[in-house]
Amino acid sequence: MEARKSIVILDFGGQYAHLIASRVRRQGVFSQIMDADTPISALQDAAGIILSGGPQSVNDSDSPQADPAIFDLGIPVLGICYGLQWMTQALGGEVSQGKTKEYGHTEIALVGDGGALFTDVSASNLTVWMSHGDEASRLPEGFELIATSDACTNSAFADAERHFYAVQFHPEVTHTQFGNQILLNFVAQCDASPWSMESYSKQVAEEVKNEVGDRNVFMLVSGGVDSSVAFVLLNQVLGTDRVQGLLVDTGMMRKDEITYILEEFEKIGITNLRVEYASEEFFSNLKEVYEPEEKRASIGNTFLDVQKRVSEETNLSGDGWMLGQGTIYPDTIETGATKHSDKIKTHHNRVEAIQKMIDKGLVIEPLKDLYKDEVRALGEELGIPHDLVWRHPFPGPGLGVRILCAKEPFIVDDYTPDISVPWSLLPVKSVGVQGDGRTYRHALALHCSMADVGDLATRIPNSDPAISRVLLCTSHSTPQKIVFTPGYCTAKRANLLREADAIVHDQMMEAGLYESIWQFPVVLLPFGNTEGGQSVVLRPIESVDAMTANAVILSDAVLAKMTGRIRSLDGIDMVFLDLTNKPPGTIEWE
């Protein structure tokens, strides 16, 4: 894809590269992502360039590099985090290890009025999101300091004459105050082509026709927003006679899911959806599978096995067919699909077998360049029922990734956090994203009132290398003796979690919270305070695009009702509320 009139994000491997692109698009201009080492010839007509963050140090011998000739193109350039550091080095400045590693909320102070980058920022001190170990120790010639912090002197600087800007913090992350305004101020200096979902819907329709050609599409439909929108789009572009949908009952779906999905599609005349009941096959393949990545791979491969079997039974296999998927941008970036990015988790639609099919041109993913909010906007435009478009996101592998599996407990000896409230270290680990990389760390449970939590949910993951999540125990005010039960995905555990999930859904609806909460994963943990007992984690979050998220703090009344009803289920001992934002905790636990 050529870079004409777009703002190009050069990706140095940061987990937020796609988030930058999303934020820029919301400013109404076209943006696209390219690898950091994209040849300068492909960037000649770009309207502006943003250098993303990345997990490495610019002082590493193998660190990703761009072509310094971008600074001779005569267009605005913005460096973010690693991008600031690379810009500093490339233009003759110096980068060294900082006095301290900053991760999380940091207060910066503008120097003067901050210049063009901070136009219409109505505060001289603002809280931003930092994630770095190195910093610019000497500015390149021609740059002036425009913002500073206690831990990072050169937090932002600019060469106003050449329209070069550098910020050590992440303006694209919602945790940064005035982040959108800062990006808007940069975008305003770029002569970029306009962009909207309406223009995209026309563009993607043409892309689908060109990519599919005279072939047909066999679409895996999960019932979630992404696959539903992709399925309807393919039907409308290609016609129902060229698309066959397959809804696989894995045994790990939401309560009454099959009936709901069929009824919603029937409302808009889509009946080319076959249901395949395959729960026994999935649970059989998940027997004694404990490792999260292995579990995701098993679920993804079983989907393919079922798809292959059904396609052969119904004569849908062969060269005349492609596999359709509802993959969106965050799926690809968290799987580490860009050249320098760190793998956070492998999504079920990015397992090795599917990746090989993608490489052969056998997979069509019409939403792969979109974020969740953009997918919903497209769904509304396609006429999909509102309730289906605005359902809470649900992972393709279903409850399978919300059932934590472990053969033995994860124990940390002699661990004592520096906090004054009662606590317990849970004997499981979950995935997180910290410093543009994947972490796999413990969750710390607090046994106190919500009022006593204070800033612990933010401070602990940012300062304690053993912890990626902080929870509030809503069922017990004092630490309990934890009894661990080895467990993998079984029909019994799935049924237990399905009932807990249904309770949460009912309570959200009763309290009028469904529209204000973006997603509410419910997680099952393999321990309790009795033999064979299990625990449940409530994970309500608010987000726009899943790249960042804030934990939702439920009222005491709602928490008490949810906790009481869930604990009434046979087999549930303890209940926790996840207080962790993303980053550092991912939305899902696996």
C-alpha positions as CSV (number, residue, x, y, z in Angstrom):
1,M,0.0,0.0,0.0
2,E,1.5,3.4,-0.9
3,A,1.9,6.1,1.7
4,R,0.4,8.9,-0.3
5,K,-1.3,11.5,1.8
6,S,-1.3,9.3,4.9
7,I,0.3,9.7,8.2
8,V,2.6,6.7,8.4
9,I,3.4,5.1,11.8
10,L,6.8,3.4,11.6
11,D,6.5,0.4,13.9
12,F,9.5,-0.3,16.1
13,G,7.7,-3.1,17.8
14,G,5.6,-1.2,20.3
15,Q,2.3,-2.7,21.5
16,Y,0.7,0.7,20.9
17,A,1.6,1.1,17.2
18,H,-1.9,0.2,16.1
19,L,-3.4,2.3,18.9
20,I,-1.5,5.4,17.4
21,A,-3.1,4.6,14.0
22,S,-6.5,4.3,15.6
23,R,-6.2,7.6,17.4
24,V,-5.0,9.4,14.3
25,R,-7.9,8.0,12.3
26,R,-10.3,9.4,14.8
27,Q,-8.9,12.8,13.9
28,G,-10.4,12.2,10.5
29,V,-7.3,11.6,8.5
30,F,-5.9,8.5,6.9
31,S,-3.1,6.5,8.7
32,Q,-1.3,3.3,8.1
33,I,1.4,1.3,9.7
34,M,4.7,0.3,8.1
35,D,7.8,-1.5,9.4
36,A,10.5,0.7,10.8
37,D,12.9,-0.2,8.1
38,T,10.5,0.8,5.2
39,P,12.6,2.1,2.3
40,I,12.5,5.9,2.0
41,S,11.2,5.6,-1.5
42,A,7.9,4.2,-0.1
43,L,7.6,7.3,2.2
44,Q,8.2,10.1,-0.3
45,D,4.5,11.1,-0.4
46,A,3.6,10.6,3.3
47,A,1.9,13.6,4.9
48,G,3.7,13.0,8.2
49,I,5.5,10.2,10.1
50,I,5.1,9.0,13.7
51,L,7.8,6.8,15.2
52,S,6.3,4.3,17.6
53,G,7.5,2.9,20.9
54,G,9.3,-0.4,21.1
55,P,10.5,-3.0,23.6
56,Q,14.3,-2.6,23.0
57,S,17.0,-0.1,23.8
58,V,18.3,2.0,20.9
59,N,21.8,1.2,22.3
60,D,21.3,-2.6,21.6
61,S,23.3,-3.7,18.6
62,D,20.2,-5.4,17.1
63,S,17.7,-2.6,17.9
64,P,15.2,-1.7,15.1
65,Q,16.3,1.2,12.9
66,A,14.6,3.5,10.4
67,D,16.2,5.4,7.5
68,P,17.5,8.8,8.9
69,A,16.6,10.2,5.4
70,I,13.0,10.6,6.7
71,F,14.3,13.8,8.3
72,D,15.1,15.2,4.8
73,L,11.6,14.7,3.4
74,G,10.4,18.1,4.7
75,I,7.4,16.7,6.5
76,P,6.4,16.7,10.2
77,V,7.8,13.8,12.4
78,L,6.8,12.8,15.9
79,G,8.8,10.4,18.0
80,I,7.1,8.5,20.8
81,C,9.1,6.7,23.6
82,Y,11.5,4.5,21.6
83,G,10.8,6.7,18.7
84,L,12.0,9.7,20.7
85,Q,15.2,7.9,21.5
86,W,15.8,6.7,18.0
87,M,15.2,10.3,16.7
88,T,17.6,11.6,19.3
89,Q,20.4,9.3,18.2
90,A,19.7,9.7,14.5
91,L,20.0,13.4,14.7
92,G,23.2,13.5,16.8
93,G,21.9,13.5,20.4
94,E,22.6,11.0,23.1
95,V,20.5,8.3,24.8
96,S,21.5,6.7,28.0
97,Q,19.9,4.6,30.8
98,G,17.6,6.7,32.9
99,K,17.9,7.4,36.6
100,T,14.9,5.2,37.1
101,K,12.7,3.0,35.0
102,E,9.3,4.8,34.7
103,Y,6.3,2.6,34.2
104,G,2.8,4.1,34.7
105,H,1.4,7.4,35.6
106,T,3.9,10.3,35.7
107,E,3.4,14.0,36.1
108,I,5.2,16.2,33.6
109,A,5.5,20.0,33.6
110,L,5.4,22.1,30.4
111,V,8.4,24.4,29.8
112,G,6.9,27.7,28.9
113,D,3.7,27.1,26.9
114,G,5.0,23.8,25.5
115,G,4.9,25.2,21.9
116,A,2.7,23.9,19.0
117,L,2.5,20.3,20.3
118,F,0.7,21.5,23.5
119,T,-1.6,24.0,21.9
120,D,-5.0,24.1,23.7
121,V,-3.7,21.9,26.5
122,S,-5.3,23.8,29.4
123,A,-2.8,22.7,32.1
124,S,0.9,23.4,32.8
125,N,1.2,20.1,34.7
126,L,-0.4,16.9,33.3
127,T,-0.4,13.2,34.1
128,V,1.0,11.1,31.3
129,W,1.7,7.4,30.7
130,M,5.4,6.5,30.8
131,S,7.0,3.1,29.9
132,H,10.7,3.3,29.5
133,G,14.2,2.6,30.9
134,D,16.3,4.8,28.6
135,E,16.0,8.5,28.0
136,A,17.5,11.3,26.0
137,S,20.5,12.6,27.9
138,R,21.6,15.2,25.3
139,L,19.2,16.8,22.8
140,P,20.1,17.0,19.1
141,E,21.1,20.4,17.7
142,G,18.1,22.6,17.0
143,F,15.8,21.1,19.6
144,E,14.4,22.8,22.6
145,L,12.9,21.3,25.8
146,I,9.1,21.6,26.0
147,A,8.3,19.3,28.9
148,T,10.1,17.7,31.9
149,S,9.5,15.5,34.9
150,D,11.3,14.6,38.1
151,A,12.5,11.3,36.8
152,C,13.0,12.2,33.1
153,T,14.4,15.7,32.5
154,N,13.9,15.6,28.7
155,S,10.3,14.3,28.7
156,A,9.4,16.2,25.5
157,F,11.4,18.4,23.1
158,A,10.9,20.0,19.6
159,D,12.5,21.6,16.6
160,A,9.6,23.9,15.8
161,E,11.2,25.2,12.6
162,R,11.4,21.7,11.0
163,H,8.2,20.4,12.7
164,F,10.1,17.6,14.5
165,Y,8.6,16.6,17.9
166,A,9.6,14.0,20.5
167,V,7.7,12.8,23.6
168,Q,9.0,10.2,26.0
169,F,5.4,9.4,27.2
170,H,2.6,7.8,25.2
171,P,-0.1,10.3,24.1
172,E,-2.0,7.5,22.4
173,V,-2.8,5.8,25.7
174,T,-6.0,7.0,27.4
175,H,-4.1,7.3,30.7
176,T,-2.4,10.4,29.3
177,Q,-4.2,13.6,29.9
178,F,-4.8,15.6,26.7
179,G,-3.3,12.8,24.7
180,N,-5.8,13.2,21.9
181,Q,-5.2,16.9,21.8
182,I,-1.4,16.4,21.5
183,L,-1.9,14.0,18.6
184,L,-4.4,16.4,17.0
185,N,-1.9,19.2,17.2
186,F,0.6,17.0,15.3
187,V,-2.0,15.9,12.8
188,A,-3.0,19.5,12.1
189,Q,0.5,20.1,10.8
190,C,0.2,17.2,8.3
191,D,-1.5,17.5,4.9
192,A,-3.1,14.0,5.2
193,S,-6.0,12.5,3.2
194,P,-9.4,12.4,5.0
195,W,-10.7,9.1,6.3
196,S,-14.1,7.8,7.6
197,M,-15.8,4.5,8.1
198,E,-18.1,5.3,5.2
199,S,-15.2,5.5,2.9
200,Y,-13.7,2.4,4.4
201,S,-16.8,0.3,3.9
202,K,-16.7,1.1,0.2
203,Q,-13.0,0.3,0.0
204,V,-13.3,-3.0,1.9
205,A,-16.1,-4.2,-0.3
206,E,-13.8,-3.7,-3.4
207,E,-10.9,-5.4,-1.5
208,V,-13.1,-8.4,-0.7
209,K,-14.2,-8.8,-4.3
210,N,-10.6,-8.5,-5.6
211,E,-9.2,-10.9,-3.0
212,V,-11.8,-13.6,-3.3
213,G,-12.1,-13.4,-7.0
214,D,-14.4,-16.2,-8.3
215,R,-13.9,-18.3,-5.1
216,N,-16.4,-18.8,-2.3
217,V,-15.9,-18.3,1.4
218,F,-16.4,-20.7,4.3
219,M,-16.8,-18.5,7.4
220,L,-16.2,-19.5,11.0
221,V,-18.8,-17.6,13.1
222,S,-18.4,-17.4,16.9
223,G,-21.4,-15.2,17.6
224,G,-19.1,-12.4,18.8
225,V,-19.2,-8.9,17.3
226,D,-16.2,-9.3,15.0
227,S,-17.1,-12.6,13.3
228,S,-20.8,-11.5,13.0
229,V,-19.9,-8.3,11.2
230,A,-17.4,-10.1,9.0
231,F,-20.0,-12.7,8.1
232,V,-22.7,-10.2,7.2
233,L,-20.3,-8.1,5.2
234,L,-19.2,-11.1,3.2
235,N,-22.8,-12.1,2.6
236,Q,-23.7,-8.6,1.4
237,V,-20.6,-8.2,-0.9
238,L,-20.5,-11.8,-2.3
239,G,-24.1,-12.9,-1.9
240,T,-25.4,-15.7,0.3
241,D,-24.9,-18.3,-2.4
242,R,-21.1,-17.8,-2.2
243,V,-20.8,-17.7,1.6
244,Q,-21.4,-20.6,4.1
245,G,-21.2,-19.8,7.8
246,L,-20.3,-22.4,10.4
247,L,-21.1,-21.9,14.1
248,V,-19.3,-24.5,16.2
249,D,-20.7,-25.3,19.6
250,T,-17.4,-25.9,21.5
251,G,-19.1,-26.4,24.8
252,M,-17.5,-23.2,26.0
253,M,-20.0,-20.7,24.8
254,R,-22.3,-18.3,26.8
255,K,-25.6,-19.6,28.2
256,D,-28.2,-20.1,25.4
257,E,-25.8,-18.7,22.9
258,I,-26.7,-20.8,19.9
259,T,-30.4,-19.9,20.1
260,Y,-29.7,-16.2,20.4
261,I,-27.3,-16.0,17.5
262,L,-29.6,-17.9,15.1
263,E,-32.5,-15.6,16.1
264,E,-30.5,-12.4,15.5
265,F,-29.3,-13.4,12.1
266,E,-32.7,-14.5,11.1
267,K,-33.9,-10.9,11.7
268,I,-31.8,-9.7,8.8
269,G,-32.5,-12.7,6.5
270,I,-29.2,-14.5,7.0
271,T,-29.9,-18.3,7.1
272,N,-26.8,-19.7,5.6
273,L,-25.3,-20.6,9.0
274,R,-24.8,-24.2,10.0
275,V,-24.4,-25.3,13.6
276,E,-22.0,-28.1,14.4
277,Y,-22.1,-29.6,17.9
278,A,-18.5,-30.5,18.8
279,S,-18.1,-30.0,22.5
280,E,-16.9,-33.5,23.1
281,E,-14.2,-33.1,20.5
282,F,-12.9,-29.9,22.1
283,F,-12.9,-31.2,25.7
284,S,-11.2,-34.4,24.5
285,N,-8.4,-32.4,22.9
286,L,-8.0,-30.2,26.0
287,K,-7.6,-33.1,28.4
288,E,-4.6,-32.4,30.6
289,V,-3.6,-29.3,28.7
290,Y,-2.5,-26.7,31.2
291,E,-0.2,-24.2,29.4
292,P,-2.1,-21.1,28.1
293,E,-0.5,-21.0,24.7
294,E,-0.9,-24.8,24.2
295,K,-4.5,-24.4,25.1
296,R,-5.1,-21.6,22.6
297,A,-3.4,-23.7,19.9
298,S,-5.5,-26.7,20.8
299,I,-8.7,-24.7,20.5
300,G,-7.6,-23.1,17.2
301,N,-6.6,-26.4,15.7
302,T,-9.8,-28.1,16.7
303,F,-11.7,-25.3,15.1
304,L,-9.8,-26.1,11.9
305,D,-10.4,-29.9,12.2
306,V,-14.1,-29.3,12.6
307,Q,-14.2,-26.8,9.7
308,K,-12.3,-29.3,7.5
309,R,-14.6,-32.2,8.4
310,V,-17.7,-30.1,7.8
311,S,-16.4,-28.7,4.5
312,E,-15.6,-32.2,3.2
313,E,-19.1,-33.5,4.3
314,T,-20.8,-30.6,2.5
315,N,-18.4,-30.4,-0.6
316,L,-17.1,-27.0,0.5
317,S,-13.4,-27.9,0.3
318,G,-11.0,-27.5,-2.6
319,D,-9.4,-24.7,-4.6
320,G,-12.7,-22.8,-5.0
321,W,-13.0,-21.9,-1.3
322,M,-11.3,-19.6,1.2
323,L,-11.6,-19.5,5.0
324,G,-13.2,-16.4,6.4
325,Q,-12.3,-15.0,9.8
326,G,-13.3,-12.0,11.9
327,T,-9.8,-11.1,12.9
328,I,-9.3,-7.4,13.9
329,Y,-6.2,-5.3,14.5
330,P,-5.6,-6.0,18.2
331,D,-5.6,-9.8,17.4
332,T,-2.7,-9.4,15.1
333,I,-0.6,-7.0,17.2
334,E,-0.9,-9.0,20.4
335,T,0.1,-12.2,18.5
336,G,3.3,-10.4,17.6
337,A,2.5,-10.1,13.9
338,T,4.6,-7.0,13.2
339,K,8.3,-7.4,12.6
340,H,9.7,-6.1,15.9
341,S,6.7,-6.6,18.3
342,D,6.7,-8.9,21.3
343,K,4.1,-11.7,21.4
344,I,1.6,-11.1,24.2
345,K,-0.6,-14.1,23.3
346,T,-1.4,-16.2,20.3
347,H,-5.0,-15.6,19.2
348,H,-6.9,-18.7,18.1
349,N,-7.2,-17.3,14.6
350,R,-3.4,-16.9,14.4
351,V,-2.3,-20.5,15.3
352,E,0.4,-22.0,13.0
353,A,-1.9,-23.9,10.7
354,I,-4.0,-20.8,10.0
355,Q,-0.9,-18.6,9.5
356,K,0.3,-21.1,6.8
357,M,-3.1,-20.7,5.1
358,I,-2.8,-16.9,5.3
359,D,0.7,-17.1,3.7
360,K,-0.9,-19.2,0.9
361,G,-3.7,-16.6,0.3
362,L,-6.4,-19.0,1.5
363,V,-7.8,-16.8,4.3
364,I,-10.0,-13.7,3.9
365,E,-10.1,-11.3,6.9
366,P,-12.1,-8.2,5.9
367,L,-11.8,-6.5,9.4
368,K,-8.1,-7.1,9.9
369,D,-7.4,-3.3,9.7
370,L,-10.1,-2.2,12.1
371,Y,-10.5,-1.7,15.8
372,K,-13.5,-2.7,17.8
373,D,-15.2,0.7,17.7
374,E,-14.7,0.8,13.9
375,V,-16.1,-2.7,13.6
376,R,-19.2,-1.7,15.5
377,A,-19.7,1.4,13.3
378,L,-19.4,-0.8,10.2
379,G,-21.9,-3.3,11.7
380,E,-24.4,-0.5,12.2
381,E,-23.9,0.6,8.6
382,L,-24.6,-2.9,7.4
383,G,-27.9,-3.0,9.2
384,I,-27.0,-5.6,11.9
385,P,-29.3,-5.5,14.9
386,H,-28.1,-3.0,17.5
387,D,-28.1,-5.5,20.3
388,L,-25.8,-7.8,18.4
389,V,-23.4,-5.1,17.3
390,W,-23.1,-3.7,20.8
391,R,-22.8,-7.1,22.6
392,H,-19.9,-7.3,25.0
393,P,-16.8,-8.7,23.1
394,F,-16.4,-12.4,23.6
395,P,-13.2,-14.3,22.7
396,G,-13.3,-16.7,19.8
397,P,-12.0,-19.6,22.0
398,G,-14.9,-18.8,24.4
399,L,-14.8,-19.6,28.0
400,G,-11.8,-21.8,27.3
401,V,-9.5,-18.8,27.8
402,R,-11.3,-17.8,30.9
403,I,-10.9,-21.1,32.6
404,L,-7.4,-21.0,34.1
405,C,-5.7,-24.3,34.0
406,A,-2.7,-25.5,36.2
407,K,-1.2,-28.8,37.1
408,E,0.4,-27.4,40.2
409,P,0.3,-24.1,42.1
410,F,2.7,-21.2,41.3
411,I,4.4,-20.4,44.6
412,V,6.7,-17.6,45.5
413,D,8.7,-18.1,48.7
414,D,9.2,-15.4,51.2
415,Y,7.1,-12.9,49.4
416,T,6.0,-9.8,51.3
417,P,4.6,-6.7,49.6
418,D,5.2,-3.3,51.0
419,I,1.5,-2.6,51.9
420,S,-0.4,-2.2,55.1
421,V,-3.7,-3.9,54.2
422,P,-4.3,-7.7,54.5
423,W,-3.3,-9.6,51.3
424,S,-2.9,-13.0,49.7
425,L,-0.7,-14.0,46.8
426,L,-2.8,-16.2,44.5
427,P,-1.2,-19.5,43.3
428,V,-1.8,-18.8,39.6
429,K,-0.3,-16.5,37.0
430,S,-1.8,-14.5,34.2
431,V,-0.6,-12.7,31.1
432,G,0.1,-9.0,31.1
433,V,1.7,-6.3,28.9
434,Q,4.3,-4.2,30.5
435,G,7.0,-2.1,28.8
436,D,5.8,-3.1,25.3
437,G,6.5,-6.8,26.2
438,R,4.7,-9.8,27.5
439,T,4.7,-10.7,31.2
440,Y,3.4,-13.7,33.0
441,R,3.1,-12.9,36.7
442,H,1.1,-13.4,39.9
443,A,-2.1,-11.7,41.0
444,L,-2.2,-10.1,44.5
445,A,-5.5,-10.1,46.3
446,L,-6.4,-7.4,48.8
447,H,-8.7,-8.1,51.7
448,C,-10.0,-4.7,52.6
449,S,-12.7,-2.2,51.7
450,M,-12.7,-0.5,48.4
451,A,-12.0,2.8,50.2
452,D,-8.7,1.3,51.6
453,V,-7.4,0.3,48.1
454,G,-6.3,3.8,47.2
455,D,-3.6,3.7,44.5
456,L,-2.4,0.1,45.2
457,A,-3.9,-1.3,42.0
458,T,-1.7,1.1,40.0
459,R,1.3,1.3,42.2
460,I,1.9,-2.4,42.9
461,P,2.1,-3.7,39.3
462,N,4.3,-0.7,38.3
463,S,6.8,-1.3,41.1
464,D,6.7,-5.0,42.1
465,P,8.3,-7.3,39.5
466,A,6.3,-10.3,40.8
467,I,2.9,-8.8,40.2
468,S,0.9,-7.9,37.1
469,R,-2.6,-7.8,38.7
470,V,-4.2,-6.5,41.8
471,L,-7.6,-7.9,42.9
472,L,-10.1,-7.1,45.7
473,C,-11.5,-10.1,47.4
474,T,-15.3,-9.4,47.6
475,S,-16.2,-12.6,49.4
476,H,-13.8,-12.6,52.4
477,S,-12.5,-9.7,54.4
478,T,-9.5,-11.7,55.7
479,P,-7.0,-13.9,53.9
480,Q,-8.2,-17.6,53.5
481,K,-6.2,-20.8,53.5
482,I,-5.9,-21.5,49.8
483,V,-6.6,-25.1,48.6
484,F,-5.3,-25.7,45.1
485,T,-7.0,-28.2,42.8
486,P,-5.2,-29.2,39.6
487,G,-7.5,-28.6,36.7
488,Y,-7.8,-28.3,32.9
489,C,-10.8,-27.4,30.7
490,T,-13.7,-29.9,31.3
491,A,-17.4,-29.8,30.7
492,K,-18.0,-29.5,34.4
493,R,-15.7,-26.5,34.9
494,A,-17.2,-24.9,31.7
495,N,-20.7,-25.3,33.0
496,L,-19.8,-23.8,36.3
497,L,-18.2,-20.7,34.7
498,R,-21.2,-20.5,32.2
499,E,-23.6,-20.1,35.2
500,A,-21.4,-17.5,36.9
501,D,-21.2,-15.6,33.6
502,A,-25.0,-15.7,33.2
503,I,-25.4,-14.3,36.8
504,V,-23.0,-11.4,36.0
505,H,-25.0,-10.7,32.8
506,D,-28.3,-10.7,34.6
507,Q,-27.0,-8.4,37.4
508,M,-25.6,-6.0,34.9
509,M,-28.9,-5.8,33.1
510,E,-30.8,-5.4,36.4
511,A,-28.5,-2.6,37.5
512,G,-28.6,-0.8,34.1
513,L,-24.8,-1.2,33.6
514,Y,-24.6,-3.2,30.4
515,E,-24.2,-0.2,28.1
516,S,-21.7,1.6,30.3
517,I,-19.4,-1.5,30.7
518,W,-17.5,-2.3,27.6
519,Q,-16.6,-5.9,28.5
520,F,-17.1,-8.1,31.5
521,P,-14.9,-11.3,31.5
522,V,-15.6,-13.7,34.2
523,V,-12.6,-16.0,35.1
524,L,-12.5,-19.3,36.8
525,L,-9.5,-20.1,39.0
526,P,-8.5,-23.6,40.1
527,F,-8.5,-23.1,43.9
528,G,-10.8,-22.2,46.7
529,N,-10.7,-22.5,50.5
530,T,-12.2,-26.0,50.5
531,E,-11.1,-29.3,48.8
532,G,-12.1,-29.1,45.1
533,G,-13.4,-25.5,45.5
534,Q,-13.0,-22.9,42.7
535,S,-12.8,-19.1,42.7
536,V,-14.2,-16.5,40.3
537,V,-12.7,-13.2,39.1
538,L,-14.9,-10.4,38.0
539,R,-13.2,-8.3,35.3
540,P,-15.4,-5.4,34.2
541,I,-13.6,-2.8,32.1
542,E,-14.3,0.3,30.0
543,S,-12.5,0.7,26.7
544,V,-12.9,1.9,23.1
545,D,-10.7,-0.3,21.1
546,A,-9.3,-3.0,23.5
547,M,-5.7,-1.6,23.2
548,T,-6.1,0.1,26.5
549,A,-8.7,-0.3,29.2
550,N,-9.7,0.9,32.6
551,A,-11.0,-1.3,35.3
552,V,-14.6,-0.5,36.3
553,I,-15.2,-0.1,40.0
554,L,-18.7,-1.5,40.8
555,S,-20.8,-0.2,43.6
556,D,-20.8,-2.1,46.9
557,A,-24.5,-3.0,46.4
558,V,-23.9,-4.5,42.9
559,L,-20.7,-6.3,44.1
560,A,-22.5,-7.8,47.1
561,K,-25.4,-9.1,45.0
562,M,-23.1,-10.6,42.3
563,T,-20.8,-12.1,44.9
564,G,-23.7,-13.6,46.9
565,R,-25.3,-15.2,43.8
566,I,-22.1,-16.6,42.4
567,R,-21.1,-18.1,45.8
568,S,-24.5,-19.8,45.9
569,L,-23.3,-22.0,42.9
570,D,-22.1,-25.4,44.1
571,G,-18.3,-25.4,43.8
572,I,-17.6,-21.6,44.1
573,D,-15.7,-20.6,47.3
574,M,-14.2,-17.1,46.7
575,V,-14.9,-14.1,44.5
576,F,-12.5,-11.4,43.4
577,L,-12.8,-8.1,41.5
578,D,-9.9,-7.3,39.2
579,L,-8.8,-3.7,39.7
580,T,-6.0,-3.6,37.1
581,N,-6.0,-1.3,34.1
582,K,-4.6,-2.3,30.7
583,P,-1.7,-1.9,30.7
584,P,-0.2,-3.5,32.8
585,G,-2.9,-6.3,32.8
586,T,-4.5,-7.5,29.6
587,I,-8.3,-7.6,29.4
588,E,-8.4,-11.4,29.4
589,W,-6.3,-13.3,31.9
590,E,-4.8,-15.5,29.2
